[in-house]
Amino acid sequence: MTVTTETFPGFDGAPLVLLRLEPRESAVPVRTVVLLHGLFSNADVNWVRFGTAARLADAGFTCLMPDLRAHGGSAAPHDPAAYPADVLARDLAALVDHCALVDFDLVGFSLGARTAARAVIGGLRPHRLVLAGMGLEGLAGWAGRQDFFRDVIDRFGTIRPGDPAYMAQQFLKTTAVDRVAARLLLGTMEDTAPAALAMITMPTLVLCGDQDNDNGSADRLAEALPHAARATIRGTHMSSVTLPDLGEALAAWLAQGRE
C-alpha cells in the first residue's frame, strides 16, 4: 500500500495537504474514514508512521488524513483573517465537500478530536465518530489548555527539563510547526458547553491511553454523550499514538459500523 499526497482548498481556498491510503482488495465493503491529527503534529506522524492507517486500510478503510491548517505541509498563513472561530471545523467541512463524502466515519486525536466534536455540533454527520486522547475538560475547559500551549510557543527554546511544558516544546521542535501560525490557530478554539454534546448523536467511541489525563476525564466525556462507548488502550498522551493498540481499537470499533 502506498500513501499518496494531494491538496484540497480550505474554507478560504488556502491549500491544505491531504494524505490518502487506499485498502488492498478486500472481501469486505470499503468504507471511508477521515483521520484528524493532534496539535503540533501532522497526518504522517499521527497516522502513517506508526502503522495506524495501514491497520485501518487492512480492515478495508480508505484513510483520508489532512494536515490541519498551520501544520505539516498545509498553509500556515500569518494573517489573522485566516483564523476565524472554529476554522479547523470549517476546513473539515471543506474537505468533506471537496471529496463529496456522504457516508463516512470520523476519527480525531486530541486537537483532532476537538475539531471533530465542534464539526459535528456544527452540523457534520459522520456515520461513526471516535474522540481519542480527549476528556470532558479538554472540550469544556479549553481556555486553560490554550494558555498552556501559548506559553510553550512564547517560551520556545528556553524551557528546561522538569518544566511541565518541556515535552510539548520538544515535540514542537521535531515537527517544525510554524509557531506564529500555531499561536493564531489557538485563538480560534472556543469552549464547548457540556450541554452542547447532546448534539453528538451518532455512535461515538471515547478512546484514551491508560496514562493519558492531558485533556481531562475520558469517562466523564463518555457519560456526557448520548450514544458513547468507552475504550482504554496503553500509553500516555504522547505514546498512545505510537503503539499498535490504537489501530487495533479503531479497526475493531469502526468495523461494527458495517454490521
C-alpha atoms as one frame of an Amber mdcrd trajectory, in Angstrom:
protein
   0.000   0.000   0.000   1.240   3.461  -0.910   0.300   6.720   0.762  -0.416
   9.408  -1.816  -0.365  13.166  -1.292  -2.739  15.708  -2.788  -4.121  19.107
  -1.865  -7.584  20.493  -1.318  -8.849  24.044  -0.699  -9.633  25.026   2.860
 -12.696  27.085   3.712 -10.977  30.192   2.287  -9.166  28.471  -0.581  -5.902
  28.022   1.335  -4.049  24.933   0.048  -4.190  22.120   2.579  -2.389  18.788
   2.272  -4.286  15.509   2.234  -2.678  12.087   2.630  -4.653   9.160   1.232
  -4.228   5.425   1.788  -6.438   3.007  -0.122  -7.017  -0.569   1.059  -5.865
  -3.625  -0.797  -8.506  -5.752  -2.466 -10.757  -6.908   0.310 -13.755  -9.149
   0.771 -15.422  -6.524   2.965 -17.023  -3.387   1.500 -14.698  -0.397   1.508
 -15.606   2.495   3.787 -14.005   5.911   4.129 -12.602   7.236   7.379 -11.299
  10.776   7.903  -8.469  10.949  10.461  -7.597  14.246  12.206  -4.239  14.565
  13.971  -3.272  16.337  17.193  -1.784  19.743  17.979   1.802  20.359  16.754
   1.651  17.038  14.888   0.709  16.095  11.308  -1.008  13.283   9.426   2.190
  11.319   8.849   3.293  11.355  12.499  -0.141  10.634  13.938  -1.491   8.066
  11.480   1.100   6.772   8.994   4.462   6.479  10.734   3.397   4.035  13.441
   1.070   1.919  11.307  -2.401   3.069  12.363  -3.513   3.973   8.839  -2.100
   0.722   7.463  -4.093  -1.260  10.020  -7.288   0.546   9.009  -6.530   0.012
   5.318  -6.031  -3.692   6.033  -9.510  -3.660   7.562 -10.971  -2.232   4.344
 -10.948   1.502   5.016  -9.874   4.296   2.705  -7.977   6.662   5.001  -8.192
  10.402   4.316  -5.690  12.221   6.520  -5.418  16.019   6.231  -2.601  18.108
   7.608  -4.584  20.643   9.595  -4.106  24.337   8.880  -0.774  25.580  10.317
   0.526  22.003  10.482   2.584  19.718   8.263   2.612  20.733   4.618  -0.606
  22.742   4.789  -0.873  26.501   4.543   0.242  28.393   7.638  -0.755  32.000
   6.932   0.197  34.796   9.323  -2.893  36.880   8.506  -5.307  36.834  11.467
  -8.197  36.878   8.978  -7.257  33.298   8.059  -8.179  32.152  11.575 -11.879
  32.737  12.282 -13.635  30.860  15.075 -13.759  27.088  14.515 -11.533  27.405
  11.455 -10.473  23.753  11.602 -14.087  22.578  11.619 -14.697  24.816   8.618
 -11.691  23.307   6.844 -13.042  19.836   7.637 -16.375  20.741   6.066 -14.451
  21.949   3.000 -12.679  18.569   2.799 -15.973  16.678   3.026 -17.364  18.831
   0.200 -14.204  18.508  -1.899 -14.231  14.711  -1.669 -18.047  14.532  -1.999
 -18.245  12.413   1.146 -21.712  11.244   2.141 -21.271   8.062   4.180 -18.011
   8.233   6.155 -16.544   7.759   9.614 -14.570  10.406  11.506 -11.679   9.934
  13.938  -9.879  12.687  15.811  -7.000  12.588  18.253  -6.582  15.427  20.792
  -6.879  18.623  18.712  -8.387  16.417  16.014 -10.986  15.160  18.493 -11.840
  18.723  19.485 -12.165  19.614  15.785 -14.357  16.582  15.113 -16.656  17.381
  18.035 -17.003  21.014  17.011 -17.726  19.996  13.404 -20.460  17.562  14.470
 -22.025  20.163  16.755 -21.904  22.474  13.741 -23.876  20.031  11.602 -21.438
  17.472  10.157 -22.870  13.960  10.261 -20.356  11.107  10.109 -21.729   7.577
  10.432 -19.487   6.774  13.408 -17.233   9.060  15.438 -14.118   8.475  17.531
 -12.858  11.051  20.033  -9.380   9.881  21.055  -6.999  11.457  23.552  -9.830
  13.677  24.774 -11.707  14.205  28.021 -14.610  16.405  29.010 -12.353  19.164
  30.343 -10.445  19.287  27.049 -13.667  20.405  25.384 -15.393  22.358  28.128
 -12.262  23.901  29.657 -10.187  24.743  26.628  -9.073  28.145  27.939  -6.581
  26.578  30.343  -5.133  24.276  27.672  -4.898  27.207  25.277  -2.905  29.230
  27.798  -0.580  26.248  28.349   0.218  25.915  24.628   0.598  29.661  24.139
   3.159  29.578  26.925   5.022  26.754  25.145   5.178  28.872  21.984   6.141
  32.067  23.794   8.944  30.390  25.786  10.050  28.109  22.950  13.739  27.253
  23.166  14.095  28.310  26.800  12.020  25.629  28.583  14.225  23.300  30.594
  13.735  19.657  31.683  11.430  19.384  34.675   9.151  22.169  33.456   5.619
  20.840  32.680   5.892  22.465  29.235   9.193  20.776  28.335   7.793  17.734
  26.499   5.442  19.878  24.413   8.378  22.103  23.460  10.466  19.100  22.421
   7.650  17.691  20.310   7.150  21.070  18.668  10.840  21.050  17.751  10.521
  17.688  15.987   7.566  18.733  13.826   8.802  22.255  12.977   5.333  23.793
  13.170   5.156  27.486  12.262   4.810  28.993  15.721   3.277  32.287  14.579
   0.545  30.438  12.692   0.038  27.962  15.537  -0.450  30.785  18.030  -3.086
  32.352  15.789  -4.776  28.985  15.444  -5.023  28.525  19.212  -7.229  31.602
  19.429  -9.875  30.086  17.134 -10.985  27.424  19.595 -13.898  28.019  21.925
 -15.091  26.101  24.953 -17.787  23.521  24.273 -20.529  23.541  26.887 -21.302
  20.019  28.142 -24.948  20.548  27.171 -23.917  21.013  23.543 -22.542  17.475
  23.496 -26.135  16.237  23.305 -25.948  17.176  19.612 -23.396  14.391  19.044
 -25.987  11.676  18.448 -24.140   9.155  16.265 -22.377   6.148  17.830 -19.194
   7.555  19.383 -16.131   5.872  20.841 -14.184   7.737  23.524 -10.709   6.216
  23.351  -7.827   7.142  25.630  -4.485   5.849  26.864  -4.427   4.379  30.354
  -1.894   7.036  31.405  -3.413   9.910  29.422  -5.043  12.633  31.502  -3.871
  15.585  29.412  -7.373  16.587  28.334  -9.239  15.629  31.474 -11.606  12.759
  32.116 -12.463  10.494  29.186 -15.005   8.753  31.435 -16.868  11.992  32.052
 -16.824  12.777  28.323 -18.353   9.388  27.521 -21.023   9.938  30.176 -21.941
  13.306  28.624 -22.540  11.828  25.146 -25.886  10.256  24.201 -24.513   7.146
  22.459 -20.928   6.639  23.591 -18.746   3.616  24.178 -15.564   3.851  26.216
 -12.274   2.080  25.488  -8.802   2.257  27.000  -5.504   1.462  25.310  -1.928
   1.561  26.577   0.061   4.751  26.751   0.356   8.381  27.672  -0.976  11.212
  25.530   2.280  11.172  23.552   2.966   7.442  23.401  -0.513   6.059  22.714
  -0.331   7.046  19.029   2.935   5.102  18.624   1.538   1.736  19.752  -0.382
  -0.831  17.667  -3.237  -0.792  20.182  -4.587   2.411  18.624  -5.026   0.938
  15.160  -6.432  -2.299  16.528  -9.022  -0.495  18.664 -10.057   1.808  15.807
 -10.345  -1.028  13.283 -12.388  -3.194  15.645 -14.839  -0.460  16.589 -15.274
   1.089  13.145 -15.864  -2.357  11.651 -19.016  -2.588  13.768 -20.483   0.119
  11.526 -20.713  -2.414   8.723 -22.980  -4.682  10.722
